[in-house]
Amino acid sequence: MYSLEGITEFVTVAETRSFTTSGKRLGISTAQVSRQINHLENRLKTKLFYRTTRKVSMTEEGGIFYQHCRQILNNLEDAERAISNRQEKPQGLIKMTAPVAYGEQYVMPVILDYMEMFPQIEVSCNLTNQTLDLVQEGYDLAIRLGHLKDSSMIAKQLSTRTQFVCAAPSYLERHGTPHTLSELIQHNCLTGNTPYWRFMENSRQRTIKVSGNLTCMSGHILTDAAKRGMGLVQLPGYYVSNAIQSRDLIVLLEPFCEPREGIWALYPHNRQLSPKIRMLVDLLAEKLPVV
């Protein structure tokens, strides 16, 4: 085991260039600082400082050693801060937003768990599929799905989701099963907020414009319509996974399925992440499933 004895004194002297000032900063005598540095130099078998009556400067070896020791102390401070933050009981208001269906099914149960753990927490959660301005509207946190566009936010990945193209057996019996992306134009594609579906072809992303006789912002409605045999849908697994397992829906075009997309916690760059938000984000990352 490596000893940390003398490291704090060494870093303080390196940063103040003074044994006397270091002693005052650390609340110990100048002689004790000097003894710790001497013990450290003897242990390392190298000189760390040039000392004169007027100034203290680091040797080349001292400079190298300082860079490593400063990082060690930074890591120790972070470790203590992490424990301290966990011991603080979260309290106060958290203003957040999440997509409607995903929020109802996955996010809010975790939020309720969090509120039971910390009764002094208040939550104002706006479930909406609109992309809100977090800074302008004073939000602490947003849950976002898929590809992120806002580079002014700090993002932490919480989980992942997969998009599936699927249809009911009854629809496929009547209209046939598409095996290539070019065949989508021949099919009734039920869409949400965009008429473009994303795929991977030859390791490159490809966007296909589709059309159909139903456009609806509700994934649950689109899933129900697909189960009735009305057309194809492209939806995340949390809408269609049960129907896929029961064979009410059949997965199509699997070779062209995009890689998993991220599910993210976003918060503004200019807002210090408080312990109550950090602990909530950690709990979401722990409990949100892969869908």
N, C-alpha and C positions, 0 to 999 in steps of 0.2 A: 504494500500500500504506500502511495506517495503521501508525504506530509505537506499540509498547507501552512505549516508554521513559518512565519516570516513573510508570507506572500502579500498580505494586506499592507504591512510596513513597506515592503519593496515597491509596490505599486504606488503607494502614497508619496514616497520619496521621489520616484520617477516622475510623478505628475507635478509635484511642488518644487522639485530641485532643492529641497531644504530638509535636513534632519530635524531642525527646530520646529519649523512649520508643521511637519508631519506629526511630530509628537503632540503638538497642540491640537491638531485636527483629530488625532486618534485618542486623545486624553491620557497619554502616557508620557514618560520623560524622554528627553532627547537621548539619554544614555541607553534607555531600553530599546529605542528604535535602532540605535547603532549596533547594540548587541545582536538584535534579530537579523540585521543585514549581514553582520560578520558570520553568524551561524549559517545563514543561507549561502553565503559565498564559500564557506568551508565545505558545506554539504555538496555544492555543485562543482567545487574545485575550479572556480573561475571568478574573476573580478567583474563585478556588475557596475560599479561606479568609480569614476575618478573624483577624488576628494581633495580640495584645497581649502585654505582658510576663507576664501571668497566665494567659491561656488562648488556645486555638485553637478556632475554630468555623467551620462550613461556611457559605458563602453559599448562596443559593437555587440558583444554577447548580451549585455544588459538590455539593449534595444530589442533584440530578438526575443529574449525571455519576457520582456514587458508585454509584447503583443499577445503572447500566449496567456500570461497571467491576467491581463485585463479582460480577456474573453472568459477565463475561468470565473472571475469575480462577477462579471455580467451574468453568466449563467446561474451562479449561486443566488444573485439578487432576483433573477427571474423566477427561480424555484421557490424562494421564500415568498415572493409576491403572489405566485400561483396558489400556494397553500393559504396565505392570508386572505386572498380573494374568496377562496372556497369556504373559509370559516365565517366570512361576513354573511349575515342573513340577507338575501335579496329582498328589497322592498321598493315600493313606489310604482309608478305607471310605466308600462311598456306599450308603445303605440306601434302597431305592425300591420302588415297586409300580406295576403296570400291568395292564390287562385281559388275560385269558388269550390269546385268539386274536390280537388286535391286537398284543399284546406279543410273542408268538412270531413273528409274521410280519414285523413292522416295527420294533418298539422294540429287541428283543434284538440283531438284526444291527448296529444303530448302536452299542449298548453294547459289543459285541465289538470293533468298529472302534476305539472310544474306548480300550478296555483295551489294544489293540495299540499305539495311539499313546503311551499312558502306562502302562508296565508296573507302576508302583508303585501304581496304582489297584486297589482291591478293590471288588467290587460284590455286594451281597446284594439280589436282586430277587425280590419276591413277586408272582407272576403269579396274580391272583385277580379275579373279577368282583364281589367284595364291596367296599363303600365303607368303607375303613379310616380310623380316627382317626389322622391323621399325627402330631399332637402327643403324644397318649397313648402311641402305640406307637413313637415315636422315629424316624419316617421323615423323610428329607431331601427326598424328591421323590416325586410321584405323577403318573402320566399318566392323564388322564381324558378321556372321550369325550362329546360332545353338550352338553346344557344343564347348566350348573353350578348347584349349589344352596348350596354352602358359602361364605358370604361372609367367613369368618374366614381364608381362604387368599388368597395372592397368585397370580394366574394369568397365564401367558403363552401366547398361542396359537402352536401349533407348525405346524398344518396344518388341513385341513378334510375332512369326509366328507359323503357324500350317502346318504340312505335311499331304497331302491327297493322298491316293491311289485311282485312278479313271480310268474309261474306258468309251468308247462311247457305247450307247445302241446297235449299230450295231455289235460291237465286242461281247458284252454279249449275243446277240441273237444267234451268231454263235458258241460261245465257252462256254457259261454258266457263271454263277456268282460265284466267289469264296466266301465261307463263313468261311473258316478256313485258317490259315497260311500255313498249309501243302499242300493246293491246289495250292499255287502259282507256284509250280514246273511244273504244267500242263499248265501254261499260258505264253504267249509271253510278257515279261516284258521289257519295253523300258527304258534304263538306261543312266545316265549322267557320272559323274567322278568316280563312284564306283558301283560295281555289288551287293552291300549289302544294303538292306532296313531295317530300324529300326522300331520296334513295341513294345508295352507293352502287356504282357500276364501274368495273375495272379500277377499283380503289380510288375513284373520284366521286365527289358528291354530284348528284344530278337532281334537278328540280323539274317536275312534270306538272303542267297545268291540266287539271281535270275538271269535269263538269257533271252535273246531275240535277235531279228535280227536287232536291231538298238541301237547303242551307240553314243551319241552326247552330247557335252558340253553345248548346248543351251537349256534352259528350254522352250523357245518359240517354238523351233523346236519339242521338245518332246511333248509339248501340242498339236501342230498341228497334229502330227502323231497320237496321242491318239484320237483326234476328228475325224480323218479319219477312225477310227476303226482298227488301226494297232496293238494295244496292250494296256497293263496296264502301268501307270506311277505312280511314287511317287514323288510329287512336292509340294513346298510351295504354300500357298493360293494365293499369288500375281501372280502366273502364271495361275492358274486354276479356281479361284473363279468366274470369269465372265462366263466361260463355264459351271461351276456347276450350277450357277443361271439360265442359259438359257436351262439347261438339255441337253446340248451337251455332257457333261460328267456326269457320275454317280459316287458318292462316294461309295467306297467299304471298307469292313473290319473295319467299324467304331469302334466296340468294342476294337480293337487292336491299335487304333490311339495313338501315343505318346502324352504326355502333351506338352503344348506350349513350344517352344524353344525361347531363348533370341535373341534379336538383340542388338549388343553391340558396344559401342565406346571404343577403346583400345588406350592407350598411354604408353610410357615407364616409368618404375619406376624411372629412374634416370633423368627424364626430368620434371622440374617444369611446372605445367599447367598454362600457361599464361592466362590473362583475355580474349584475343581474342579467344583462344581455349575453355576456359570454357564457354564463352557465346555462341559459336557455338554448343557445346555439349548440353547445356541447350535448345537451340532452336530446335535441332534435337529431343531431348526427348519430347518436347512439340508438335511437328508437325508430327513426324513419326507415321503412323497409325498401329493398330494391324491388321496383315494380315494372 
